Every structure is written in structure tokens, then in C-alpha cells.
Amino acid sequence: MCYNQLMKFNLSLHAKDVMVARDILDEWVYFTLHDPSTKIIIDEQEVHYFASIIEHDNRCLKVVINPVKQIVITTYFDRK
């Protein structure tokens, strides 16, 4: 489970799987939700959070959530 300032988020099975496969730590997801450098609201059911992860060569982690269901949909290091 991850928390941002006002809400807690469960990890979807997909998010858990890709975090293991991509070596993404829970702490990095929490950090991105708590202190994003950018937040993009796609619609009421999809929000994208971005943050640079110092421990991973300052690469940009993207965390996609569904705020209605309070779930992390996926997460990955953005190539852009």
C-alpha cells in the first residue's frame, strides 16, 4: 500500500508484477505519489505522477493511478 498526502493506494497485481520485474522499490512509488515533480490528470479515473529517482541515475519514474478506485495501475521508468 502506498500513500499520497490525502489518500492511500493499493497496488494492482500488474503494478506489483512490474515493480518486481523492473526493480522498482515501494519507496520510490511512495516518493513519486507524495512529492511528484509533475502530475497530469488524464481524466477522473487516471492520473500520472512523475519524479526523478536519485538512486536510479535520476531517471524519471512514472506512476499511473486510478484515484476513484484508489489503486496504482502501473509504474515504470519513463524514456522521455
N, CA, C and O atoms as a GROMACS GRO file, in nm:
protein
  320
    1MET      N    1   0.084  -0.117   0.000
    1MET     CA    2   0.000   0.000   0.000
    1MET      C    3   0.089   0.124   0.000
    1MET      O    4   0.191   0.128   0.069
    2CYS      N    5   0.050   0.224  -0.076
    2CYS     CA    6   0.123   0.350  -0.086
    2CYS      C    7   0.030   0.463  -0.044
    2CYS      O    8  -0.092   0.451  -0.055
    3TYR      N    9   0.088   0.570   0.001
    3TYR     CA   10   0.010   0.684   0.045
    3TYR      C   11   0.056   0.809  -0.027
    3TYR      O   12   0.176   0.829  -0.048
    4ASN      N   13  -0.040   0.895  -0.064
    4ASN     CA   14  -0.001   1.031  -0.100
    4ASN      C   15  -0.050   1.120   0.013
    4ASN      O   16  -0.084   1.068   0.119
    5GLN      N   17  -0.056   1.249  -0.005
    5GLN     CA   18  -0.089   1.339   0.105
    5GLN      C   19  -0.229   1.316   0.162
    5GLN      O   20  -0.249   1.336   0.282
    6LEU      N   21  -0.324   1.277   0.080
    6LEU     CA   22  -0.461   1.265   0.126
    6LEU      C   23  -0.521   1.126   0.112
    6LEU      O   24  -0.623   1.096   0.175
    7MET      N   25  -0.460   1.041   0.032
    7MET     CA   26  -0.522   0.912   0.003
    7MET      C   27  -0.420   0.799   0.015
    7MET      O   28  -0.300   0.820   0.002
    8LYS      N   29  -0.472   0.679   0.041
    8LYS     CA   30  -0.387   0.562   0.034
    8LYS      C   31  -0.424   0.484  -0.091
    8LYS      O   32  -0.539   0.482  -0.134
    9PHE      N   33  -0.324   0.420  -0.149
    9PHE     CA   34  -0.343   0.348  -0.274
    9PHE      C   35  -0.295   0.205  -0.259
    9PHE      O   36  -0.187   0.180  -0.206
   10ASN      N   37  -0.376   0.112  -0.306
   10ASN     CA   38  -0.334  -0.027  -0.315
   10ASN      C   39  -0.262  -0.046  -0.447
   10ASN      O   40  -0.283   0.030  -0.542
   11LEU      N   41  -0.177  -0.147  -0.452
   11LEU     CA   42  -0.107  -0.180  -0.575
   11LEU      C   43  -0.186  -0.286  -0.650
   11LEU      O   44  -0.225  -0.387  -0.591
   12SER      N   45  -0.211  -0.264  -0.778
   12SER     CA   46  -0.276  -0.367  -0.859
   12SER      C   47  -0.180  -0.484  -0.873
   12SER      O   48  -0.059  -0.468  -0.852
   13LEU      N   49  -0.231  -0.599  -0.910
   13LEU     CA   50  -0.146  -0.715  -0.934
   13LEU      C   51  -0.044  -0.683  -1.044
   13LEU      O   52   0.072  -0.721  -1.035
   14HIS      N   53  -0.089  -0.613  -1.147
   14HIS     CA   54   0.002  -0.573  -1.255
   14HIS      C   55   0.114  -0.483  -1.200
   14HIS      O   56   0.231  -0.504  -1.233
   15ALA      N   57   0.078  -0.385  -1.118
   15ALA     CA   58   0.179  -0.294  -1.061
   15ALA      C   59   0.280  -0.372  -0.978
   15ALA      O   60   0.400  -0.347  -0.986
   16LYS      N   61   0.233  -0.466  -0.897
   16LYS     CA   62   0.325  -0.547  -0.816
   16LYS      C   63   0.419  -0.627  -0.906
   16LYS      O   64   0.539  -0.634  -0.881
   17ASP      N   65   0.364  -0.687  -1.011
   17ASP     CA   66   0.446  -0.767  -1.103
   17ASP      C   67   0.552  -0.683  -1.172
   17ASP      O   68   0.668  -0.724  -1.179
   18VAL      N   69   0.514  -0.566  -1.224
   18VAL     CA   70   0.612  -0.485  -1.297
   18VAL      C   71   0.715  -0.423  -1.203
   18VAL      O   72   0.829  -0.399  -1.243
   19MET      N   73   0.676  -0.397  -1.079
   19MET     CA   74   0.773  -0.345  -0.983
   19MET      C   75   0.883  -0.448  -0.958
   19MET      O   76   1.000  -0.412  -0.949
   20VAL      N   77   0.846  -0.573  -0.947
   20VAL     CA   78   0.945  -0.680  -0.929
   20VAL      C   79   1.029  -0.695  -1.055
   20VAL      O   80   1.152  -0.700  -1.048
   21ALA      N   81   0.964  -0.702  -1.170
   21ALA     CA   82   1.035  -0.722  -1.297
   21ALA      C   83   1.128  -0.606  -1.330
   21ALA      O   84   1.234  -0.627  -1.390
   22ARG      N   85   1.091  -0.484  -1.291
   22ARG     CA   86   1.168  -0.365  -1.327
   22ARG      C   87   1.253  -0.312  -1.211
   22ARG      O   88   1.313  -0.205  -1.221
   23ASP      N   89   1.258  -0.386  -1.102
   23ASP     CA   90   1.336  -0.346  -0.984
   23ASP      C   91   1.297  -0.208  -0.932
   23ASP      O   92   1.382  -0.126  -0.901
   24ILE      N   93   1.168  -0.184  -0.923
   24ILE     CA   94   1.116  -0.057  -0.872
   24ILE      C   95   1.077  -0.078  -0.726
   24ILE      O   96   0.995  -0.164  -0.694
   25LEU      N   97   1.134   0.002  -0.639
   25LEU     CA   98   1.110  -0.011  -0.496
   25LEU      C   99   0.980   0.057  -0.454
   25LEU      O  100   0.939   0.157  -0.513
   26ASP      N  101   0.916   0.000  -0.350
   26ASP     CA  102   0.795   0.062  -0.293
   26ASP      C  103   0.820   0.206  -0.254
   26ASP      O  104   0.735   0.293  -0.272
   27GLU      N  105   0.940   0.232  -0.198
   27GLU     CA  106   0.974   0.366  -0.152
   27GLU      C  107   0.973   0.467  -0.266
   27GLU      O  108   0.934   0.583  -0.247
   28TRP      N  109   1.015   0.424  -0.383
   28TRP     CA  110   1.018   0.513  -0.499
   28TRP      C  111   0.876   0.547  -0.544
   28TRP      O  112   0.849   0.660  -0.583
   29VAL      N  113   0.786   0.448  -0.540
   29VAL     CA  114   0.646   0.473  -0.575
   29VAL      C  115   0.585   0.570  -0.474
   29VAL      O  116   0.516   0.665  -0.512
   30TYR      N  117   0.609   0.545  -0.346
   30TYR     CA  118   0.560   0.634  -0.241
   30TYR      C  119   0.612   0.776  -0.263
   30TYR      O  120   0.535   0.872  -0.259
   31PHE      N  121   0.741   0.789  -0.287
   31PHE     CA  122   0.802   0.920  -0.309
   31PHE      C  123   0.736   0.992  -0.426
   31PHE      O  124   0.706   1.111  -0.418
   32THR      N  125   0.715   0.920  -0.535
   32THR     CA  126   0.655   0.979  -0.655
   32THR      C  127   0.512   1.026  -0.628
   32THR      O  128   0.473   1.133  -0.675
   33LEU      N  129   0.436   0.949  -0.554
   33LEU     CA  130   0.299   0.991  -0.520
   33LEU      C  131   0.298   1.106  -0.421
   33LEU      O  132   0.212   1.193  -0.427
   34HIS      N  133   0.394   1.106  -0.330
   34HIS     CA  134   0.398   1.207  -0.223
   34HIS      C  135   0.458   1.340  -0.270
   34HIS      O  136   0.413   1.447  -0.228
   35ASP      N  137   0.558   1.333  -0.355
   35ASP     CA  138   0.631   1.454  -0.394
   35ASP      C  139   0.663   1.454  -0.544
   35ASP      O  140   0.780   1.454  -0.582
   36PRO      N  141   0.561   1.452  -0.629
   36PRO     CA  142   0.588   1.444  -0.773
   36PRO      C  143   0.645   1.574  -0.828
   36PRO      O  144   0.614   1.682  -0.780
   37SER      N  145   0.730   1.561  -0.930
   37SER     CA  146   0.775   1.681  -1.000
   37SER      C  147   0.668   1.728  -1.097
   37SER      O  148   0.657   1.847  -1.127
   38THR      N  149   0.589   1.632  -1.147
   38THR     CA  150   0.479   1.662  -1.239
   38THR      C  151   0.362   1.570  -1.209
   38THR      O  152   0.379   1.453  -1.176
   39LYS      N  153   0.242   1.626  -1.220
   39LYS     CA  154   0.119   1.548  -1.204
   39LYS      C  155   0.028   1.586  -1.320
   39LYS      O  156  -0.002   1.703  -1.342
   40ILE      N  157  -0.016   1.485  -1.396
   40ILE     CA  158  -0.102   1.509  -1.512
   40ILE      C  159  -0.233   1.435  -1.491
   40ILE      O  160  -0.235   1.313  -1.476
   41ILE      N  161  -0.342   1.509  -1.489
   41ILE     CA  162  -0.474   1.450  -1.475
   41ILE      C  163  -0.526   1.420  -1.616
   41ILE      O  164  -0.555   1.510  -1.693
   42ILE      N  165  -0.536   1.292  -1.647
   42ILE     CA  166  -0.585   1.249  -1.778
   42ILE      C  167  -0.737   1.259  -1.779
   42ILE      O  168  -0.796   1.318  -1.870
   43ASP      N  169  -0.799   1.202  -1.680
   43ASP     CA  170  -0.943   1.214  -1.658
   43ASP      C  171  -0.970   1.178  -1.513
   43ASP      O  172  -0.876   1.159  -1.435
   44GLU      N  173  -1.096   1.168  -1.475
   44GLU     CA  174  -1.128   1.144  -1.334
   44GLU      C  175  -1.080   1.007  -1.284
   44GLU      O  176  -1.071   0.985  -1.163
   45GLN      N  177  -1.050   0.916  -1.375
   45GLN     CA  178  -1.007   0.783  -1.335
   45GLN      C  179  -0.862   0.752  -1.368
   45GLN      O  180  -0.818   0.638  -1.352
   46GLU      N  181  -0.787   0.852  -1.413
   46GLU     CA  182  -0.646   0.828  -1.447
   46GLU      C  183  -0.562   0.952  -1.423
   46GLU      O  184  -0.588   1.058  -1.480
   47VAL      N  185  -0.462   0.937  -1.337
   47VAL     CA  186  -0.369   1.045  -1.306
   47VAL      C  187  -0.228   0.989  -1.316
   47VAL      O  188  -0.201   0.880  -1.267
   48HIS      N  189  -0.137   1.065  -1.378
   48HIS     CA  190   0.003   1.025  -1.395
   48HIS      C  191   0.090   1.114  -1.306
   48HIS      O  192   0.077   1.236  -1.307
   49TYR      N  193   0.177   1.050  -1.229
   49TYR     CA  194   0.273   1.119  -1.142
   49TYR      C  195   0.414   1.088  -1.192
   49TYR      O  196   0.442   0.976  -1.235
   50PHE      N  197   0.502   1.189  -1.186
   50PHE     CA  198   0.640   1.173  -1.231
   50PHE      C  199   0.734   1.228  -1.124
   50PHE      O  200   0.707   1.330  -1.061
   51ALA      N  201   0.847   1.158  -1.105
   51ALA     CA  202   0.951   1.207  -1.015
   51ALA      C  203   1.085   1.146  -1.055
   51ALA      O  204   1.091   1.032  -1.101
   52SER      N  205   1.192   1.223  -1.038
   52SER     CA  206   1.326   1.172  -1.062
   52SER      C  207   1.372   1.092  -0.942
   52SER      O  208   1.356   1.135  -0.827
   53ILE      N  209   1.428   0.976  -0.968
   53ILE     CA  210   1.474   0.888  -0.862
   53ILE      C  211   1.626   0.892  -0.859
   53ILE      O  212   1.693   0.837  -0.946
   54ILE      N  213   1.680   0.959  -0.757
   54ILE     CA  214   1.825   0.979  -0.746
   54ILE      C  215   1.899   0.846  -0.743
   54ILE      O  216   2.002   0.831  -0.808
   55GLU      N  217   1.844   0.749  -0.668
   55GLU     CA  218   1.910   0.619  -0.654
   55GLU      C  219   1.909   0.537  -0.783
   55GLU      O  220   1.972   0.431  -0.790
   56HIS      N  221   1.839   0.586  -0.883
   56HIS     CA  222   1.832   0.513  -1.011
   56HIS      C  223   1.878   0.605  -1.124
   56HIS      O  224   1.812   0.619  -1.227
   57ASP      N  225   1.994   0.667  -1.103
   57ASP     CA  226   2.058   0.756  -1.202
   57ASP      C  227   1.969   0.872  -1.243
   57ASP      O  228   1.973   0.916  -1.358
   58ASN      N  229   1.889   0.922  -1.151
   58ASN     CA  230   1.797   1.035  -1.175
   58ASN      C  231   1.697   1.009  -1.286
   58ASN      O  232   1.646   1.102  -1.348
   59ARG      N  233   1.668   0.883  -1.311
   59ARG     CA  234   1.568   0.850  -1.413
   59ARG      C  235   1.430   0.888  -1.361
   59ARG      O  236   1.405   0.890  -1.240
   60CYS      N  237   1.341   0.917  -1.453
   60CYS     CA  238   1.207   0.963  -1.420
   60CYS      C  239   1.112   0.844  -1.404
   60CYS      O  240   1.088   0.769  -1.498
   61LEU      N  241   1.059   0.828  -1.283
   61LEU     CA  242   0.962   0.723  -1.256
   61LEU      C  243   0.822   0.776  -1.283
   61LEU      O  244   0.786   0.884  -1.236
   62LYS      N  245   0.744   0.700  -1.357
   62LYS     CA  246   0.605   0.734  -1.384
   62LYS      C  247   0.517   0.637  -1.307
   62LYS      O  248   0.535   0.515  -1.315
   63VAL      N  249   0.421   0.691  -1.232
   63VAL     CA  250   0.325   0.610  -1.158
   63VAL      C  251   0.186   0.650  -1.206
   63VAL      O  252   0.149   0.767  -1.198
   64VAL      N  253   0.111   0.553  -1.255
   64VAL     CA  254  -0.024   0.578  -1.304
   64VAL      C  255  -0.123   0.523  -1.202
   64VAL      O  256  -0.115   0.406  -1.163
   65ILE      N  257  -0.216   0.609  -1.159
   65ILE     CA  258  -0.313   0.568  -1.059
   65ILE      C  259  -0.455   0.588  -1.108
   65ILE      O  260  -0.481   0.667  -1.199
   66ASN      N  261  -0.546   0.517  -1.045
   66ASN     CA  262  -0.688   0.542  -1.059
   66ASN      C  263  -0.732   0.596  -0.923
   66ASN      O  264  -0.745   0.519  -0.828
   67PRO      N  265  -0.755   0.729  -0.912
   67PRO     CA  266  -0.790   0.786  -0.782
   67PRO      C  267  -0.930   0.746  -0.734
   67PRO      O  268  -0.957   0.749  -0.614
   68VAL      N  269  -1.018   0.710  -0.826
   68VAL     CA  270  -1.152   0.668  -0.787
   68VAL      C  271  -1.146   0.535  -0.713
   68VAL      O  272  -1.208   0.518  -0.608
   69LYS      N  273  -1.071   0.440  -0.770
   69LYS     CA  274  -1.058   0.308  -0.708
   69LYS      C  275  -0.943   0.302  -0.607
   69LYS      O  276  -0.926   0.201  -0.538
   70GLN      N  277  -0.865   0.411  -0.599
   70GLN     CA  278  -0.750   0.422  -0.510
   70GLN      C  279  -0.652   0.307  -0.532
   70GLN      O  280  -0.615   0.235  -0.439
   71ILE      N  281  -0.610   0.292  -0.658
   71ILE     CA  282  -0.520   0.183  -0.694
   71ILE      C  283  -0.410   0.234  -0.788
   71ILE      O  284  -0.434   0.317  -0.876
   72VAL      N  285  -0.289   0.183  -0.766
   72VAL     CA  286  -0.179   0.208  -0.858
   72VAL      C  287  -0.195   0.110  -0.973
   72VAL      O  288  -0.194  -0.012  -0.952
   73ILE      N  289  -0.210   0.162  -1.094
   73ILE     CA  290  -0.233   0.078  -1.211
   73ILE      C  291  -0.102   0.020  -1.263
   73ILE      O  292  -0.092  -0.101  -1.287
   74THR      N  293  -0.002   0.106  -1.280
   74THR     CA  294   0.129   0.061  -1.330
   74THR      C  295   0.235   0.162  -1.290
   74THR      O  296   0.204   0.272  -1.244
   75THR      N  297   0.359   0.125  -1.308
   75THR     CA  298   0.471   0.214  -1.283
   75THR      C  299   0.590   0.169  -1.367
   75THR      O  300   0.611   0.049  -1.387
   76TYR      N  301   0.666   0.265  -1.417
   76TYR     CA  302   0.783   0.233  -1.498
   76TYR      C  303   0.871   0.356  -1.510
   76TYR      O  304   0.828   0.468  -1.482
   77PHE      N  305   0.995   0.334  -1.551
   77PHE     CA  306   1.085   0.446  -1.576
   77PHE      C  307   1.059   0.499  -1.715
   77PHE      O  308   1.075   0.427  -1.814
   78ASP      N  309   1.019   0.625  -1.721
   78ASP     CA  310   0.982   0.689  -1.846
   78ASP      C  311   1.105   0.713  -1.931
   78ASP      O  312   1.210   0.749  -1.878
   79ARG      N  313   1.093   0.694  -2.059
   79ARG     CA  314   1.207   0.712  -2.151
   79ARG      C  315   1.217   0.853  -2.206
   79ARG      O  316   1.316   0.887  -2.270
   80LYS      N  317   1.117   0.934  -2.182
   80LYS     CA  318   1.116   1.071  -2.238
   80LYS      C  319   1.198   1.166  -2.155
   80LYS      O  320   1.208   1.284  -2.187
   0.00000   0.00000   0.00000
